[in-house]
């Protein structure tokens, strides 16, 4: 199982499987193969893009949190920021984007 998983993680193998599935779908080798080809191509694309989609989702959430906290900083004008876990990552972004230049305590920033 581990060897098969390692082989399937290779991008070349993934592209080959997707190409074969696409060819099967295009040439319509019968109804079952046609649907299997479309499903395999969809699963292949989804599998290959899972890391990119996850990274994009995390980035969007982080950006939204930074915007919310930046507005809170402007409104409340705190003397210090304290962030735990993901909150620490938000504070790091606030500092990097020059929204905050005061003292900060980061506990286990993600």
VMD Tcl script that draws the C-alpha trace (Angstrom):
set ca {
  {0.00 0.00 0.00}
  {2.77 2.46 0.91}
  {4.61 1.76 -2.35}
  {1.45 2.25 -4.42}
  {0.74 5.48 -2.54}
  {4.27 6.71 -3.18}
  {3.97 5.89 -6.90}
  {0.60 7.65 -7.18}
  {2.05 10.78 -5.56}
  {4.45 11.23 -8.47}
  {3.12 14.01 -10.70}
  {4.16 12.18 -13.89}
  {2.09 9.14 -12.91}
  {-0.88 11.34 -12.03}
  {-0.70 13.09 -15.41}
  {-0.45 9.73 -17.20}
  {-3.52 8.38 -15.37}
  {-5.45 11.55 -16.19}
  {-4.40 11.35 -19.85}
  {-5.53 7.72 -20.10}
  {-8.85 8.59 -18.43}
  {-9.30 11.52 -20.81}
  {-8.56 9.35 -23.87}
  {-11.06 6.76 -22.62}
  {-13.69 9.48 -22.22}
  {-12.99 11.03 -25.63}
  {-13.03 7.82 -27.65}
  {-16.12 6.54 -25.88}
  {-15.05 2.92 -25.41}
  {-18.54 2.05 -24.25}
  {-20.82 3.69 -21.75}
  {-19.19 2.25 -18.62}
  {-15.68 3.19 -19.72}
  {-16.87 6.65 -20.76}
  {-18.30 7.41 -17.33}
  {-15.32 5.80 -15.61}
  {-13.00 7.96 -17.71}
  {-14.81 11.15 -16.78}
  {-14.87 10.20 -13.09}
  {-11.19 9.23 -13.12}
  {-10.23 12.48 -14.84}
  {-12.23 14.50 -12.32}
  {-10.72 12.62 -9.37}
  {-7.24 13.01 -10.84}
  {-7.59 16.76 -11.22}
  {-9.09 17.07 -7.73}
  {-6.31 14.96 -6.22}
  {-3.56 16.95 -7.92}
  {-5.08 20.29 -6.89}
  {-5.81 19.40 -3.25}
  {-2.64 20.99 -1.88}
  {-3.10 24.14 -3.95}
  {-6.75 24.43 -2.93}
  {-5.87 23.98 0.75}
  {-3.12 26.59 0.55}
  {-5.44 29.03 -1.20}
  {-8.16 28.52 1.43}
  {-5.71 29.07 4.30}
  {-4.34 32.20 2.62}
  {-7.83 33.63 2.12}
  {-8.80 32.95 5.74}
  {-5.55 34.53 6.96}
  {-6.13 37.62 4.80}
  {-9.68 38.00 6.15}
  {-8.45 37.67 9.74}
  {-5.73 40.26 9.12}
  {-8.33 42.68 7.72}
  {-10.62 42.15 10.72}
  {-7.78 42.62 13.21}
  {-6.44 45.67 11.37}
  {-9.87 47.33 11.70}
  {-9.94 46.37 15.40}
  {-6.48 47.90 15.90}
  {-7.60 51.13 14.25}
  {-10.78 51.22 16.35}
  {-9.48 50.20 19.78}
  {-5.80 51.27 19.53}
  {-4.42 48.57 21.86}
  {-1.07 48.87 23.60}
  {-0.09 45.25 22.99}
  {-1.24 42.27 20.92}
  {-1.30 38.69 22.17}
  {-1.81 35.82 19.76}
  {-2.10 32.09 20.36}
  {-1.78 29.52 17.56}
  {-3.38 30.90 14.39}
  {-3.75 34.26 16.16}
  {0.04 34.40 16.34}
  {0.22 33.90 12.59}
  {-2.26 36.75 12.15}
  {-0.09 39.03 14.29}
  {2.99 38.09 12.25}
  {1.10 39.11 9.10}
  {-0.02 42.37 10.74}
  {3.62 43.16 11.55}
  {4.88 42.20 8.08}
  {2.21 44.33 6.40}
  {3.12 47.28 8.66}
  {-0.33 47.36 10.32}
  {1.27 46.87 13.74}
  {4.62 48.00 15.09}
  {4.01 47.77 18.84}
  {4.80 44.99 21.30}
  {3.38 41.55 20.69}
  {3.37 38.22 22.51}
  {3.14 35.16 20.26}
  {2.33 31.80 21.82}
  {2.90 28.86 19.46}
  {2.23 30.76 16.21}
  {1.13 28.48 13.35}
}
mol new
graphics top color blue
foreach p $ca { graphics top sphere $p radius 0.5 }
foreach p [lrange $ca 0 end-1] q [lrange $ca 1 end] { graphics top cylinder $p $q radius 0.2 }
display resetview
